[in-house]
């Protein structure tokens, strides 16, 4: 596995674009850093070492400040600039477009390259200073000359003031004209061209806030059907809604919930059943949900239980009280599909992340850390031991570092390249077979 | 509701700048919340015991037991024989403190090492494990099993309420987290409500009792909550006689024989307490919605009124606009000490709250 890492602020979101050429990360400081994959060295001599290592590295392409901290004067609250989500738009011209959001405001950014600049202005000199009109004796036509590549990011749209609560998800619709933004209690539908209006399509806010027992935790559009979307809740349920049915999709079309296992019931049952992420498969046939201890794959045609359940870190089940104490139980882990929907990946503690092969039912635990992996070194599978006997190389549950958590990961849309955000480091791993 | 305040008072969080302003201040302040929560749940009075019981939760539970015993003249004392477990399943055997004890056992701890890496738990508290065995006092062996579960449950409730209050003080409360904690609190409350009358009933019967049964036990619940509500103000109840059974965990409180006098006090008190409890949960959500500092102040003063009156504290006078139980207490003056003195005795414990109100 090949590795690169970048030190930044705490990374809060990671996302590949639709071709996998670009990788965007957002951090707590409101910055967006975009990495671009190096062009592969052509010539077919990929077995040569130095050509192999230059193949497909991600380098910084652009950095810009997406959101600034704000102050809500009405409520006397600070609005964090932390980027909660980034979603790329499919590329339609030479420029790249992405949506980035903090707790309250979504912004559409255009990232474009400039490699030529005009020279030979009449009214300005080379440094840009205005020339004295009296000194101008001839006219010339400005000429475009090549320059060093410059990547500039400009905010094209700002979608603000539509959310009372904190935005947790954004999702671009397959029609490429609309997108939705979901906060704790409402989901709004936007048109990219219109920034002063949005449609509210889901509203679960009770008239009496005292009766609030459930919030929206994640939402996503179906990858192919522009009328279908799902949203997950803190009670471990997923609702699939069809926008054709009504303007306000408070009544779901499908309701996915797994009956509770009575033998595992505890005071923390509800908390650990809260879904932190929901993702459609690329095929659009399945959805994957992540709750605190498991990842579940659901078939859209079967609502009463998931078709697959994977234990991410079941050894934490007996530690739930402590995790509740230190608030770790509220950590929101994300989950991702690989390009072919055959492998799913999610993060855990101690900088571990897990991959589950849906076909072979095999799983692996890997660690994203500087100490354990050198560049181009192969990642060693890790194991957490639960029993008393600890083998060599195994790590015991009590030695896990709960401040090192991998919440955000991303998988290249077609290749086996993954990006793993470990606090303020970004790790990019590549399958060497590829 | 006042219960978690008791813990907070006994170990006020480290001094920090209020009100919050600026990103760095906010960041700097965020971390102390975790520490603050920690310290607030580890009352100094119980520190001696906590070293034996080896756990923050045990410390909380023991402190609860201590307060109860102090309040009444009774020889029955609840002592946690073993520290609570990390996962509180109903009907689980006598709990083991697997995490903390294992930490002690490996013997690889630096005494001063406080990193999260080495402990399963939040930063700040060093867990000492001297041994599993506790001095067993009190004659009610059967109750210990039940009471330790109830104590754990109570500790969980206290912790949840503290979390709700603390997150209430954050600049941007995480609504999902608050909702989940509030649901946990409701769940515990429901269970305690049911346990109050049906201690011996099988677990599944206690699951979803029909509404009418809940209603009929409302009076008892009030009393039970009054029990809880009065705990963080030990001074108030000192001179107040209660049935010996009421010293035990809330499980048995509903069965306590009620003196007319005590019931009058408890009706006054718990009604306020219960109202405050509900109000506080509700207010949390309202305030989450509207969110401005004066709401916080309001919330705190309303919550605190049942057992001590901030006005009283600040002005040094008895009575006040929002003293419910205080008024009740005045009516029972012979039986109870003057609220002002008890309030003053708690002054040191109110520092944190006063600091907030004054500086906000």
Interface residues (C-beta under 8 A of the other chain):
Chain A: X69 X75 X76 X77 X78 X79 X80 X103 X164 X165 X166 X168 X184 X185 X209 X210 X212 X213 X214 X215 X217 X234 X265 X266 X267 X268 X270 X271 X274 X317 X318 X319 X320 X321 X322 X323 X324 X325 X326 X327 X330 X397 X398 X399 X400 X401 X402 X403 X404
Chain B: X20 X23 X26 X34 X37 X41 X56 X57 X84 X85 X86 X87 X88 X89 X90 X98 X99 X102 X103 X106 X115 X116 X117 X118 X119 X120 X121 X122 X123 X153 X156 X159 X163 X171 X172 X174 X175 X176 X177 X179 X180 X182 X183 X184 X186 X187 X188 X281 X282 X285 X286 X288 X289 X290 X291 X292 X293
